[in-house]
Amino acid sequence: MKYRDRMGNEFEDTTSQDKLLDTVYSHTATRAAVKLMGAPFVSKIGRKFLDSDVSTVFISGFADKNGIDVFDYEETKYTSFNDFFKRRIKSSRRLINKDEDVLISPSDGKVSAYEITNSSTFVIKNSVYTVSSLLRDQKLSERFQGGNAIVIRLTPDDYHRYVYPCSGVKSHNRKINGVLQTVNPVALHHSPVFKENSREYCMIRSEKFGDVIVMEVGALFVGKITNHNTEGRIYVTKGEEKGYFEFGGSTIVLLTQKGKVRVDDDLLQNTKEGFETKLLQGARIGKAAL
């Protein structure tokens, strides 16, 4: 995978996960096995194991393999692998941009940014999606024509708790069930991920940025999404924790309205040139269009 940081430095990294998925998704038999493993009953078994105290034996190896510095996180005794995976980071390790006119990244991740065309489509790693099929709501999707889609792909080394990208009144959460599949770009060469993954989203009505959709996408195996406030209309604050992912790849998608947010040029340009941009939670991804 090709990445750039905010300084423009370029690097390429093919993880063991990428190599495994390239092998798995290149063969019919292994693709079928992955679909079986994504079935709800298999995910339930996997989640039960990862919630057990036996699974703690995998924590140390996972942290070492993915370059996770445990010093960055709050000191605690983990009761399971999932307990470790949803660990809390020290507040000093993630700085939230406090500028009221700045839209922030809700999580760590590798970011791609797209303009939503007049036909309401955008591209994620060679797969084309309509905003309507993503939301399963034609009327709502029309509100975002001409705006932007920001896709934030989390990998195992990232912090898997996420926050609200802006302040405002949020709607109730809408859940869309699906067959859990991986969000790794390798798999996207073989299957349309967002049409198969379970996802959950809400809309934030903000004073500075108009209406903003915040969507979480589950992924391979357990891929569980946990949001703290799911019902009713409540006021939320930028940087306030929204929820977390349990083990399994994960992605967050933001949709913004036309003329409401100026997405940072480097994110759009890097995407056009085939690069994802590495960001940490709380970093700027755009500014209110005054």
MARKOLVEX-940265 format. One record per residue (C-alpha): residue number from 1; y, z, x; residue in one letter. Coordinates in Angstrom, 3 decimals, always signed. Last residue first. Example, Ala and Ser with C-alpha at 12.3 -4.5 7.8 and 13.67 -1.06 7.14 Angstrom:
PT    n         y         z         x  res
PT    2    -1.060    +7.140   +13.670    S
PT    1    -4.500    +7.800   +12.300    A
***
This chain:
PT    n         y         z         x  res
PT  290   +30.566    +5.288   -17.132    L
PT  289   +27.051    +4.003   -16.451    A
PT  288   +25.274    +7.302   -15.747    A
PT  287   +23.651    +7.296   -12.345    K
PT  286   +20.240    +6.389   -11.015    G
PT  285   +17.101    +7.524    -9.208    I
PT  284   +18.467   +10.669    -7.564    R
PT  283   +15.943   +13.062    -6.066    A
PT  282   +14.759   +16.074    -8.067    G
PT  281   +11.062   +15.608    -7.338    Q
PT  280   +10.504   +13.760    -4.094    L
PT  279   +10.760   +10.034    -3.602    L
PT  278    +8.798    +7.340    -1.783    K
PT  277    +9.845    +3.822    -2.768    T
PT  276    +7.199    +1.239    -3.679    E
PT  275    +7.472    -2.082    -1.912    F
PT  274    +6.764    -5.617    -3.122    G
PT  273   +10.163    -7.204    -2.405    E
PT  272   +11.250    -7.028    -6.047    K
PT  271   +10.252    -3.361    -6.091    T
PT  270   +12.314    -2.611    -2.982    N
PT  269   +15.320    -4.300    -4.584    Q
PT  268   +15.120    -2.289    -7.828    L
PT  267   +14.686    +1.028    -6.042    L
PT  266   +17.354    +0.178    -3.453    D
PT  265   +19.872    -0.721    -6.160    D
PT  264   +19.849    +2.715    -7.792    D
PT  263   +19.356    +2.478   -11.553    V
PT  262   +22.689    +2.247   -13.342    R
PT  261   +22.026    +4.072   -16.611    V
PT  260   +23.467    +3.576   -20.117    K
PT  259   +24.236    -0.149   -20.246    G
PT  258   +20.850    -1.117   -21.624    K
PT  257   +18.711    +1.868   -22.547    Q
PT  256   +16.382    +3.778   -20.241    T
PT  255   +12.587    +3.998   -20.079    L
PT  254   +10.914    +6.494   -17.748    L
PT  253    +7.224    +6.260   -16.835    V
PT  252    +5.247    +9.054   -15.165    I
PT  251    +1.922    +8.385   -13.459    T
PT  250    -1.272   +10.300   -12.691    S
PT  249    -4.392   +10.267   -10.575    G
PT  248    -6.945   +12.906   -11.457    G
PT  247    -6.827   +16.668   -11.128    F
PT  246    -4.579   +18.502   -13.587    E
PT  245    -1.142   +17.176   -14.406    F
PT  244    +1.854   +19.403   -15.098    Y
PT  243    +4.563   +20.246   -17.597    G
PT  242    +8.252   +19.992   -18.460    K
PT  241    +9.724   +22.280   -15.808    E
PT  240   +13.508   +22.507   -16.164    E
PT  239   +15.262   +20.277   -13.614    G
PT  238   +17.619   +18.760   -16.184    K
PT  237   +17.833   +21.097   -19.169    T
PT  236   +16.090   +20.891   -22.533    V
PT  235   +17.453   +21.342   -26.060    Y
PT  234   +14.768   +21.514   -28.740    I
PT  233   +13.587   +19.253   -31.557    R
PT  232   +10.105   +20.042   -32.846    G
PT  231    +6.726   +20.309   -31.163    E
PT  230    +5.502   +19.611   -27.619    T
PT  229    +7.069   +22.221   -25.361    N
PT  228    +4.968   +23.133   -22.303    H
PT  227    +3.282   +19.807   -21.552    N
PT  226    -0.240   +19.607   -20.110    T
PT  225    -1.682   +16.202   -19.228    I
PT  224    -5.347   +16.011   -18.208    K
PT  223    -6.605   +13.204   -15.990    G
PT  222   -10.166   +14.541   -16.142    V
PT  221   -11.986   +11.478   -14.779    F
PT  220    -9.500    +8.748   -13.784    L
PT  219    -5.983    +8.847   -15.244    A
PT  218    -3.469   +10.421   -17.585    G
PT  217    -0.044    +8.852   -18.200    V
PT  216    +3.086   +10.912   -18.808    E
PT  215    +6.002    +9.304   -20.651    M
PT  214    +9.694   +10.230   -20.647    V
PT  213   +11.810    +7.976   -22.886    I
PT  212   +15.571    +8.265   -22.369    V
PT  211   +18.183    +7.879   -25.123    D
PT  210   +21.803    +7.800   -23.973    G
PT  209   +22.376    +8.688   -20.327    F
PT  208   +25.293   +11.164   -20.266    K
PT  207   +25.107   +12.864   -23.657    E
PT  206   +21.327   +12.891   -23.759    S
PT  205   +18.815   +12.191   -26.506    R
PT  204   +15.481   +12.817   -24.794    I
PT  203   +12.510   +10.900   -26.147    M
PT  202    +8.939   +12.157   -25.903    C
PT  201    +5.742   +10.787   -24.434    Y
PT  200    +2.025   +11.304   -24.038    E
PT  199    -0.546    +8.998   -22.545    R
PT  198    -4.248    +8.243   -22.554    S
PT  197    -5.068    +5.260   -20.410    N
PT  196    -6.519    +1.957   -21.595    E
PT  195    -3.539    -0.284   -22.298    K
PT  194    -1.659    +1.387   -19.435    F
PT  193    -4.272    +0.333   -16.899    V
PT  192    -4.662    -3.391   -17.434    P
PT  191    -7.891    -4.084   -15.469    S
PT  190    -8.968    -5.826   -12.237    H
PT  189    -5.913    -6.192    -9.982    H
PT  188    -4.625    -2.974   -11.512    L
PT  187    -7.521    -1.077    -9.952    A
PT  186    -6.030    -1.344    -6.472    V
PT  185    -2.666    -0.137    -7.837    P
PT  184    -4.135    +3.375    -8.412    N
PT  183    -3.593    +4.465   -12.023    V
PT  182    -7.311    +5.150   -12.561    T
PT  181    -8.825    +4.859   -16.014    Q
PT  180    -9.103    +7.282   -18.919    L
PT  179   -10.085    +5.566   -22.153    V
PT  178    -7.269    +6.100   -24.611    G
PT  177    -5.532    +8.546   -26.891    N
PT  176    -1.826    +8.223   -27.573    I
PT  175    +0.091   +11.471   -27.955    K
PT  174    +3.649   +11.730   -29.288    R
PT  173    +5.699   +14.723   -28.245    N
PT  172    +8.404   +16.049   -30.568    H
PT  171   +11.925   +14.886   -29.757    S
PT  170   +14.072   +16.169   -26.923    K
PT  169   +17.730   +17.192   -27.172    V
PT  168   +19.557   +16.742   -23.889    G
PT  167   +19.522   +17.370   -20.158    S
PT  166   +18.165   +14.895   -17.631    C
PT  165   +15.058   +14.072   -15.576    P
PT  164   +13.001   +16.875   -17.199    Y
PT  163   +10.560   +18.388   -14.718    V
PT  162    +7.132   +17.608   -13.293    Y
PT  161    +4.252   +19.541   -11.758    R
PT  160    +1.802   +17.548    -9.669    H
PT  159    +3.351   +17.965    -6.206    Y
PT  158    +2.211   +14.911    -4.271    D
PT  157    -0.576   +14.653    -1.671    D
PT  156    -3.107   +13.453    -4.267    P
PT  155    -0.977   +10.444    -5.313    T
PT  154    +1.676   +10.250    -8.038    L
PT  153    +2.961    +6.932    -9.325    R
PT  152    +6.523    +6.942   -10.706    I
PT  151    +7.365    +3.908   -12.860    V
PT  150   +11.010    +3.351   -13.811    I
PT  149   +11.562    +0.946   -16.703    A
PT  148   +15.100    -0.304   -17.212    N
PT  147   +17.359    -1.433   -20.032    G
PT  146   +17.767    -4.898   -21.553    G
PT  145   +15.601    -4.020   -24.526    Q
PT  144   +15.257    -0.235   -24.783    F
PT  143   +16.124    +0.326   -28.462    R
PT  142   +13.783    -2.505   -29.433    E
PT  141   +10.864    -0.388   -28.221    S
PT  140   +11.504    +2.192   -30.943    L
PT  139   +11.077    -0.391   -33.688    K
PT  138    +7.941    -1.861   -32.127    Q
PT  137    +6.142    +1.453   -31.672    D
PT  136    +2.883    +1.559   -29.772    R
PT  135    +4.918    +2.945   -26.874    L
PT  134    +3.270    +0.865   -24.135    L
PT  133    +2.434    -1.940   -26.539    S
PT  132    +6.083    -2.134   -27.666    S
PT  131    +7.467    -1.950   -24.138    V
PT  130    +5.430    -5.029   -23.368    T
PT  129    +3.219    -4.914   -20.319    Y
PT  128    +2.550    -7.448   -17.564    V
PT  127    +0.026    -6.727   -14.794    S
PT  126    +0.742    -7.907   -11.233    N
PT  125    +1.496    -4.439    -9.859    K
PT  124    +3.392    -3.114   -12.859    I
PT  123    +5.477    -5.802   -14.547    V
PT  122    +7.952    -5.499   -17.383    F
PT  121    +8.243    -6.981   -20.843    T
PT  120   +10.744    -6.650   -23.685    S
PT  119   +11.285   -10.381   -24.244    S
PT  118   +14.949    -9.929   -23.320    N
PT  117   +13.785    -8.467   -20.032    T
PT  116   +13.312    -4.813   -19.148    I
PT  115   +14.637    -4.487   -15.601    E
PT  114   +12.088    -2.934   -13.325    Y
PT  113   +11.837    +0.049   -10.991    A
PT  112    +8.881    +1.084    -8.828    S
PT  111    +8.557    +4.594    -7.427    V
PT  110    +5.932    +6.298    -5.285    K
PT  109    +5.785    +9.911    -6.300    G
PT  108    +7.165   +13.415    -6.475    D
PT  107    +8.254   +14.337    -9.959    S
PT  106   +10.958   +14.166   -12.622    P
PT  105   +13.044   +11.755   -10.528    S
PT  104   +16.665   +12.462   -11.284    I
PT  103   +19.385   +10.895   -13.430    L
PT  102   +22.801   +11.656   -11.917    V
PT  101   +26.047   +12.057   -13.916    D
PT  100   +25.650   +15.839   -14.257    E
PT   99   +25.386   +16.191   -10.454    D
PT   98   +22.823   +18.969    -9.892    K
PT   97   +20.403   +16.967    -7.714    N
PT   96   +17.314   +19.198    -7.787    I
PT   95   +16.049   +20.269    -4.360    L
PT   94   +12.305   +20.653    -3.886    R
PT   93   +11.006   +22.789    -1.012    R
PT   92   +13.451   +25.670    -1.565    S
PT   91   +11.913   +26.356    -4.983    S
PT   90    +8.530   +27.109    -3.421    K
PT   89    +5.891   +24.863    -4.980    I
PT   88    +3.671   +25.890    -7.853    R
PT   87    -0.051   +25.057    -7.803    R
PT   86    -1.425   +22.595   -10.375    K
PT   85    -4.086   +21.320    -7.949    F
PT   84    -4.921   +24.833    -6.749    F
PT   83    -5.716   +26.123   -10.242    D
PT   82    -7.579   +22.876   -10.801    N
PT   81    -9.786   +23.669    -7.797    F
PT   80   -10.536   +27.118    -9.190    S
PT   79    -9.454   +30.778    -8.966    T
PT   78    -6.704   +30.241    -6.398    Y
PT   77    -5.361   +33.355    -4.663    K
PT   76    -1.584   +33.113    -4.441    T
PT   75    +1.213   +32.338    -2.021    E
PT   74    +3.750   +29.947    -3.509    E
PT   73    +3.640   +26.483    -1.992    Y
PT   72    +5.287   +24.782    +0.984    D
PT   71    +3.137   +26.775    +3.436    F
PT   70    +0.107   +25.018    +1.906    V
PT   69    +1.061   +21.864    +3.812    D
PT   68    -0.934   +19.113    +2.104    I
PT   67    -1.996   +16.367    +4.525    G
PT   66    -4.384   +14.717    +2.090    N
PT   65    -7.589   +15.330    +4.037    K
PT   64    -6.575   +18.867    +5.015    D
PT   63    -5.688   +19.923    +1.456    A
PT   62    -8.864   +18.400    +0.008    F
PT   61   -11.033   +20.052    +2.667    G
PT   60    -9.512   +23.476    +1.982    S
PT   59    -9.755   +23.218    -1.798    I
PT   58   -13.330   +21.942    -2.142    F
PT   57   -15.012   +25.366    -1.990    V
PT   56   -12.777   +26.483    -4.889    T
PT   55   -14.957   +24.412    -7.247    S
PT   54   -17.448   +27.278    -7.652    V
PT   53   -14.743   +29.358    -9.384    D
PT   52   -14.901   +26.984   -12.352    S
PT   51   -11.961   +24.962   -13.725    D
PT   50   -13.006   +21.876   -11.739    L
PT   49   -16.499   +22.168   -13.248    F
PT   48   -15.211   +22.398   -16.813    K
PT   47   -12.865   +19.466   -16.195    R
PT   46   -15.724   +17.284   -14.990    G
PT   45   -17.855   +18.135   -18.016    I
PT   44   -14.964   +17.376   -20.383    K
PT   43   -14.205   +14.136   -18.557    S
PT   42   -17.822   +13.073   -19.014    V
PT   41   -17.635   +13.833   -22.746    F
PT   40   -14.332   +11.940   -23.079    P
PT   39   -15.591    +8.725   -21.426    A
PT   38   -13.891    +7.852   -18.140    G
PT   37   -17.157    +8.211   -16.249    M
PT   36   -18.619    +5.469   -18.454    L
PT   35   -15.682    +3.181   -17.641    K
PT   34   -16.209    +3.900   -13.936    V
PT   33   -19.880    +2.969   -14.251    A
PT   32   -18.948    -0.356   -15.844    A
PT   31   -16.571    -1.091   -12.958    R
PT   30   -19.424    -0.199   -10.567    T
PT   29   -21.760    -2.737   -12.183    A
PT   28   -19.160    -5.528   -12.365    T
PT   27   -18.120    -5.279    -8.723    H
PT   26   -14.636    -5.456    -7.161    S
PT   25   -13.384    -2.373    -9.012    Y
PT   24   -15.621    +0.025    -7.088    V
PT   23   -15.015    -1.470    -3.642    T
PT   22   -11.223    -1.582    -4.014    D
PT   21   -11.382    +1.890    -5.547    L
PT   20   -13.128    +3.302    -2.493    L
PT   19   -10.674    +1.680    -0.086    K
PT   18    -7.653    +2.927    -2.045    D
PT   17    -9.088    +6.457    -2.233    Q
PT   16    -9.711    +6.419    +1.530    S
PT   15    -6.007    +5.693    +1.867    T
PT   14    -4.422    +2.426    +2.937    T
PT   13    -0.949    +3.147    +4.242    D
PT   12    +1.851    +0.769    +5.140    E
PT   11    +5.241    +1.767    +6.423    F
PT   10    +8.838    +0.680    +6.067    E
PT    9   +11.980    +2.649    +6.878    N
PT    8   +14.841    +1.814    +4.516    G
PT    7   +16.466    +5.253    +4.708    M
PT    6   +15.420    +5.999    +1.111    R
PT    5   +11.772    +5.610    +2.118    D
PT    4    +9.846    +2.382    +1.927    R
PT    3    +6.234    +1.861    +0.997    Y
PT    2    +3.516    -0.786    +1.234    K
PT    1    +0.000    +0.000    +0.000    M
***
